[in-house]
Every structure is written in structure tokens, then in C-alpha cells.
């Protein structure tokens, strides 16, 4: 295997291992802050904590769009994550 292919393979494996290429579905009504920050693009620890706080005070999110009710989360963040947002485990 040439050195060039080894470099490409290592780069691909590092992307897969970091989770930056494939975000998994996440239930926004049950996930903890660490999971939300890891799985949702544009959501870091502070916004993840805000999601948990909103959920605690207001109950479950009825739809993915309801996530935009959290201060700091706009429609763009919801759209970027739409395919990965679950509201139930079924």
C-alpha cells in the first residue's frame, strides 16, 4: 500500500472515530447533556445544558421544531440536525 493511501485511510478513520462524520440519532427528550452536545451539530455544552433546563421546566419536546424554543437554538440548528433528532424511542 502506498504512503498516500495510508494517509487517506488514517484520515478517514480519525473522522469516523471522532464522530464528526456520522452523528447518530438522539432523543432530545431523554438524552443527557453530554450526548446532546456530542450528537447535535451546533450544540455545545452550554446549549445542551439549556436544552435539559428547558425540558425540565416545560416537559418533553412534542416535535423537532420545538427545540428552537430553547434560547440560543434557532431554526438553522434544527434544520442541520433534523435527520438526527428523535422525540421518542419508538
C-alpha positions in Angstrom: 0.0 0.0 0.0 1.4 3.4 -0.9 2.1 6.0 1.7 -0.6 8.2 0.1 -3.3 5.6 0.7 -2.2 5.0 4.2 -2.5 8.8 4.9 -6.0 8.8 3.4 -7.0 5.7 5.4 -5.8 7.2 8.6 -7.6 10.5 7.9 -10.9 8.6 7.2 -10.5 6.5 10.4 -9.9 9.6 12.5 -13.0 11.3 11.1 -15.1 8.2 11.8 -13.7 7.8 15.3 -14.3 11.4 16.2 -18.0 11.2 15.3 -17.7 14.3 13.2 -18.8 12.4 10.0 -21.7 10.3 11.3 -23.9 11.8 14.0 -26.3 9.3 15.4 -30.0 9.8 16.1 -30.6 11.4 19.5 -33.8 11.5 21.5 -34.0 15.2 22.7 -36.5 14.2 25.4 -34.3 11.7 27.1 -30.6 12.3 26.2 -28.2 13.8 28.7 -26.3 17.0 28.1 -23.1 15.1 27.0 -25.0 13.1 24.4 -26.8 16.2 23.1 -23.5 18.1 22.7 -21.8 15.2 21.0 -24.6 14.3 18.6 -26.1 17.6 17.6 -24.2 19.9 15.2 -24.0 23.4 16.5 -24.8 22.4 20.1 -22.1 22.6 22.6 -22.1 22.0 26.4 -23.8 25.3 27.2 -26.7 24.8 24.7 -27.0 21.1 25.7 -27.5 22.3 29.3 -30.1 24.8 28.2 -32.0 22.0 26.4 -32.0 20.0 29.6 -33.1 23.0 31.6 -35.9 23.8 29.2 -37.1 20.2 29.1 -37.1 20.1 32.9 -39.2 23.3 33.2 -41.5 22.7 30.3 -41.8 19.0 29.7 -41.0 16.9 26.6 -40.5 18.4 23.2 -43.5 17.5 21.0 -41.6 17.9 17.7 -38.1 18.5 16.5 -39.1 22.1 15.6 -39.9 22.7 19.3 -36.2 22.6 20.0 -36.0 26.1 18.6 -37.9 27.3 21.7 -34.7 26.9 23.6 -32.8 30.2 23.8 -29.8 30.1 21.6 -31.1 27.4 19.2 -32.5 28.7 16.0 -34.2 27.2 13.0 -30.9 26.6 11.3 -29.6 24.4 14.1 -32.9 22.4 13.9 -32.6 22.0 10.2 -28.9 20.9 10.3 -29.9 18.2 12.8 -33.4 17.3 11.6 -32.4 13.8 10.4 -30.8 13.0 13.8 -33.5 14.4 16.1 -35.8 11.9 17.7 -38.7 12.8 20.1 -39.4 9.2 21.2 -37.6 5.9 21.3 -40.2 4.0 19.2 
